[in-house]
Amino acid sequence: MDEKSRKSLFRACFFALMATSFGFMLRAMLITEWGEEFNLTKTQMGEIMGVGLWPFAVSIVLFSLIIDKIGYGRAMAIAFICHISSLVITLLANGYWMLYIGTFIFALGNGTIEATINPAVATMFPKEKTKWINKLHAGWPAGMVVGGIIAIALGESVKWQYKIAIILIPMLTYGFLMLKKKFPVQERVAAGVSYKDMLKELGILGALIIVSLMVFEIGNFFNLFRTVEIVLIILITGAFGIYVRSLGQPVFIVLLLIMFPLATTELGTDSWIVDLMAGEMKSLQLQPGWILVYTALIMTIARFFAGPVIEKLKPSGLLIFSSAIAAAGLFFLSLSTGIMVFIAATIYGFAKSYLWPTMIGIVGERFPKGGALTLNVTTGVGMMAVGIVGAVFLGFAQDKEIERSIADYDRMNNTSLQEKYISVEKNSIFGTYQTLDIASFEVAPVQERQIIESGMFKAKKGALKLVAVLPVIMLISFIVLLLYFKKKGGYKQVEIT
């Protein structure tokens, strides 16, 4: 493939990724409006944001297994159909379930796109994978910036249906750019590495992680008994293990586990950041969506010009640096008020810029025999982890904190706000919870409303402080990983021919 063709295909991949985040951004900005219009609980809002992530993992993993057979062009056509279908369903939504299903289908399209573009870019730039994957993933925050600015410019008076409809712009753009594009033969296939050897890189342990996440979430959707889910996991993983007879690459398994806190640090927080910072932003007389647009702009610039930073720190050093700064940024954000919110957001936005694409870059450079599978399972585990655990947990933590705050006020002041404003008990994957009744809250007297809003404000700040623990876990893990590479002679890219 010549230089012109590579750059042309890279641009098409970049705009396709922009379309995926464009939809993510619009949903993040509209989730509060949907909550008010359809009387959704915080946990239900978290579930809608979560379903925008975990089906992504299902499609990215399944397509990774077959994409070298069906072709990358056909995969992109399937993604385009999913995106158009999801838009139609969302526009017709009349409650929780249609919003859930529309988001679900959109996430399937997103996963199919990443199943295609990650291995394609890694193959096009085999000597600089981490650099070009960082550049590619600048498309994610770039889509958030453009989508956010357009949505904010339309204003609160414009119906949400018109706002969500603007996603047609990036959809049609990448659809047009992908027409008649030819993809390179994937690096693993070109080198003659067998399909079975690709599966061995993932191994039994890697399969256990991704299969467990997929089965548990699909089981929750279909209300399967936990025993049935465990049996399915044993059967699928067992059959895979009998075939490959390999536990998988140890370092790769460690990277998969690190994706749990990493994904929640980035995407879990992004899913909630508009809602979490709404009070602070309104005190500055700014639309809350600007906080997400601002951090996304920082990420776009940082990722697109990541080359010199990667060359200086190396991928493992960059992950250590980013984790430390992300922990400080999130903790600072949980304490900040007024204009200090933007200073904290600057630190957080810069720190999280390099985490996700650098992880994918390391997998591509260290485990090229894994082909599309290891690259996309890494992304899939991250998306699944935040979709099942991260986004829902942040919503659950807020509901529990609001419940506790109102109960404490009632005990101290001999009032009955909990009885008036806390609804019936509900269930989530983290257990039972009671949530604020939005309808009752909207007509509450001013004094009682202020008391409840104070509890909501504390709950949102507490959620950010809770997330700040995750990059600390990552920091420790990456330091251990760096020591491992030093013991082996330093970080080196593995090449196959």
Steps between C-alpha positions, in 0.01 A plus 500: 500500500652835395523807725205680338270199543609454861428862591165494318390185682626641830279810453197279434574301817546823696159637394334165572632516856380861524147379420508255791597766755264754344212277609658435841536875558142581406367230731721621787362851453139387461488239778387752764227631266385143431497435874267793559272435202461125560533502883814282502695416815872571522566128473279471189688793349823316579360185336420692180851644492637155584315329214675746272821319592466126577332395166800669340711229663277222372525614139870588513590154636274302267611693192865457601450125466364521145605835356796356306252266331206732423713800406548841657284680243195282575552559872486876446176463301343310792611776739337766279167310498509468880558873541213603274262251667589619849433862407149416376415308820633775726302768318181298559580435869218537751673370812781301657491191280510671161787718616672185627449304175602793277818546700563122492492486118717809469757333726503191277587723205773670703658166587498389139680819398776454759532131413593627153706813549733392785662207315489692171703793638738268688565321170544821298763637741681190639808692622307772688188329630461687829553838332244441225246332725520810723442714190209279397342523843519877486189445288306400811538829691484697172150363443407597854624855446310553174184328624506686829548843345214443255268372774582793731459750214150369436409598856263353759192624313564259211337159541734212573378317188654771280826483694536123470417520127820695426691174538407444136781741405796281611313182402458607139855640494672175593258302282605706198874488582492121539353443152731285283781509759741204496634374833847346542542132586521485879853467638436162661349354181778642281763342726333160470416468871220244528155569639568260788824677591304826511258343749792373710613858564163562669506161670268345757545780757432775247195311373377454857510876561319609184254207493406559865429868436295425190296219656426690822375807312297304245368292791388816679322615186310170464460447878690171499568320827854548629552123492414493129750782436779316684429179306513693169832660597650160591375338178618778266835553670551126539441434130735786411765362738479148358559644152786743572666330800664825606447722804583809294778755518546596872571869434201522269274357774631762742424775247145371464448522877638854508240600239230478772617807698641670190172492307298621798748784557449625144164392361317439827578854609425643156158331509412695815721810491229736362253392767764491776626851431165661411477697826850646476460590133165671555654705781739632232199561272630246249324208333617183683597334171794739463699304761488187283573696182798665667660176623431337163679784318805448723492128418474563126810719495699278738430179305555643155842631599592206725803392296773701682355415842496127421856519368618673817320298768443171317150343523547352851639826641218699340240281672665557840510876447137513379368290790663722762369820343151351448471413871601852600268656240190305605558564871557871428182503288297355788608789725496785250248780479460794264771565244725241669282235336664579165851479646421158648335394174814601308713268715248216471447546126873495422565198721229277356597585141767234463362214711268312264687527165837433661365178651379389156836604352691287752281199420560552127875537545552217751250244368483533120419128464168576666397700194159667515395283795739619773470863388123496509453282807699764691256768388209261551592423860531872572163584348332201665650582839381859501164409345423228753678642803635854461212715373235308696708511819539878481122535467439248780746680729315827446157348568627342824668822613188708430290246693745508792524880502122547520466227765767674712319833467172339611664351810666827599196724438208265567365543147358251249668598171602141431139385512391781268780499242669159501322248277452126535792259517669408170765247394832525317804277455642660818193421710184678606466876527239769549502800276371852479148534358557761229130584463461579872831685510397730212199633699673511839490822710808718455654421842460123462627517145816679616563233765470222240718688248769535767498122541519452123796739479691307768419171328645620170820627662535175692471298178796686345709448813418129485618472138833665593602176674502312167799674335695437823443127444613546139811690609615214722429246223693695235800545730513121546469460121790743443719304741411182311605653168826627653576151625451373144736762355257788454182555303537369144260457211452141385511452123366212290592429141 
